[in-house]
Every structure is written in C-alpha cells, then in structure tokens.
Amino acid sequence: MSGFVGGLMRLRRGPWEIVATVLIALGVFMLMQPFLLAAYTYSFIVTLAGTVMFIVVSHFPE
C-alpha cells in the first residue's frame, strides 16, 4: 500500500494533517451555512475534533 492510504495506515504526519485540516474546514463551513440547523449544532464539535487531531498528529513521524 502506498500513497495517501498507506500514509494513513502507517501513521505518517502528512496524510493525517490533511484529514485534520479538512475536518477543521468542514466545521467552519458548517458554522457559516444558513441551511441546516443540525450542521450548525455539530459545527463546534467537528472543529474542535479537527483541532485536537491536528495537535496530536503534529507529533507523528514524518
């Protein structure tokens, strides 16, 4: 296995940082959208999970 999925399986920093960044961006988008109340309700939790994930992943090996 190589590439993005291989990096995820081997706990490498790069792919996991991408996942954490996407979670943060998704949480911010959920916070700003005016259509779904459920998305707005969970936006803080998603943003917080992405931020905590990014902090943890920053300690993974390159």
LUMRO-295374 format. One record per residue: x, z, y of N, C-alpha, C, O in turn. Coordinates in steps of 0.05 Angstrom, whole numbers, padded with zeros to 5 digits, always signed. Layout:
residues N
XZYXZYXZYXZY/...
//
This chain:
residues 62
+00017+00000-00023+00000+00000+00000+00018+00000+00025+00036+00016+00027/+00012-00018+00043+00028-00019+00067+00010-00023+00091-00014-00028+00088/+00022-00021+00114+00006-00025+00139-00008-00001+00148+00001+00022+00144/-00031-00005+00160-00046+00017+00172-00056+00037+00151-00052+00061+00155/-00068+00028+00130-00079+00046+00109-00057+00061+00095-00059+00084+00089/-00035+00047+00090-00012+00060+00078-00001+00083+00095+00007+00104+00086/+00000+00078+00121+00009+00098+00140-00010+00122+00141-00001+00145+00144/-00036+00117+00138-00055+00139+00136-00051+00156+00111-00052+00180+00112/-00046+00142+00089-00043+00156+00064-00017+00172+00063-00016+00193+00050/+00004+00163+00076+00029+00176+00076+00032+00196+00099+00054+00207+00104/+00010+00200+00114+00010+00219+00137+00032+00212+00157+00047+00230+00165/+00032+00188+00166+00050+00179+00187+00037+00182+00214+00013+00180+00216/+00053+00187+00235+00042+00193+00261+00027+00169+00274+00005+00174+00284/+00038+00145+00273+00026+00123+00287-00003+00117+00280-00020+00117+00298/-00010+00113+00255-00038+00107+00248-00057+00130+00254-00080+00125+00263/-00048+00155+00250-00066+00177+00256-00070+00181+00285-00091+00190+00294/-00049+00175+00302-00053+00176+00331-00073+00156+00340-00089+00161+00359/-00074+00133+00327-00094+00112+00334-00122+00123+00328-00140+00119+00344/-00125+00135+00305-00151+00146+00297-00160+00168+00317-00183+00168+00325/-00141+00185+00324-00148+00207+00343-00155+00195+00370-00174+00205+00383/-00141+00175+00379-00146+00163+00405-00174+00149+00405-00188+00151+00425/-00180+00136+00383-00207+00123+00381-00229+00145+00382-00250+00140+00394/-00224+00167+00369-00244+00189+00369-00248+00199+00398-00271+00204+00406/-00226+00203+00412-00228+00212+00440-00244+00192+00457-00261+00199+00472/-00237+00167+00454-00251+00146+00469-00280+00144+00462-00297+00141+00479/-00286+00147+00436-00314+00147+00427-00330+00171+00439-00352+00167+00447/-00317+00194+00439-00330+00217+00451-00336+00214+00481-00357+00222+00490/-00317+00202+00495-00321+00197+00524-00343+00177+00528-00360+00180+00546/-00344+00156+00511-00365+00136+00513-00392+00149+00508-00412+00143+00521/-00393+00166+00487-00418+00180+00480-00427+00197+00503-00451+00200+00508/-00409+00209+00518-00415+00226+00541-00427+00210+00564-00444+00220+00579/-00418+00185+00567-00426+00169+00591-00450+00152+00586-00462+00142+00606/-00458+00147+00562-00480+00129+00557-00507+00142+00562-00510+00166+00557/-00526+00127+00574-00552+00139+00581-00574+00135+00561-00597+00141+00567/-00569+00124+00537-00590+00115+00519-00598+00135+00498-00622+00140+00494/-00579+00147+00485-00585+00164+00462-00578+00194+00467-00555+00200+00473/-00597+00211+00467-00593+00239+00472-00576+00252+00449-00559+00269+00455/-00579+00242+00425-00563+00253+00402-00534+00247+00406-00517+00264+00400/-00527+00223+00416-00499+00216+00421-00488+00234+00443-00465+00243+00441/-00503+00238+00464-00494+00256+00485-00490+00284+00475-00472+00298+00484/-00508+00293+00458-00506+00320+00447-00480+00325+00432-00468+00347+00435/-00472+00306+00416-00448+00309+00400-00422+00299+00413-00401+00299+00401/-00424+00290+00438-00400+00278+00451-00378+00298+00455-00355+00291+00451/-00384+00322+00463-00363+00342+00467-00349+00349+00441-00325+00352+00440/-00364+00351+00419-00353+00358+00393-00334+00336+00384-00312+00341+00373/-00342+00311+00388-00326+00288+00379-00300+00287+00396-00279+00282+00385/-00303+00291+00422-00279+00291+00440-00260+00313+00433-00236+00310+00432/-00271+00337+00428-00255+00360+00420-00241+00355+00394-00217+00362+00391/-00255+00344+00374-00243+00338+00348-00220+00318+00351-00199+00321+00339/-00224+00298+00367-00202+00278+00372-00178+00291+00386-00156+00284+00379/-00183+00308+00405-00161+00321+00419-00145+00340+00400-00121+00339+00400/-00160+00356+00385-00146+00374+00366-00131+00357+00345-00109+00364+00337/-00143+00336+00335-00130+00318+00316-00104+00306+00328-00084+00305+00315/-00105+00298+00353-00082+00287+00366-00059+00307+00368-00036+00301+00364/-00067+00332+00374-00046+00353+00376-00034+00358+00349-00009+00361+00347/-00050+00359+00328-00039+00364+00301-00022+00340+00292-00001+00344+00280/-00032+00316+00297-00018+00292+00288+00008+00288+00302+00027+00276+00291/+00011+00299+00326+00036+00295+00341+00059+00309+00327+00082+00305+00334/+00053+00326+00307+00074+00340+00292+00081+00326+00266+00099+00335+00251/+00067+00304+00260+00073+00288+00236+00099+00273+00239+00107+00268+00262/+00112+00266+00217+00136+00250+00219+00130+00221+00228+00108+00211+00224/+00150+00209+00239+00147+00181+00249+00141+00163+00227+00138+00138+00231/
//
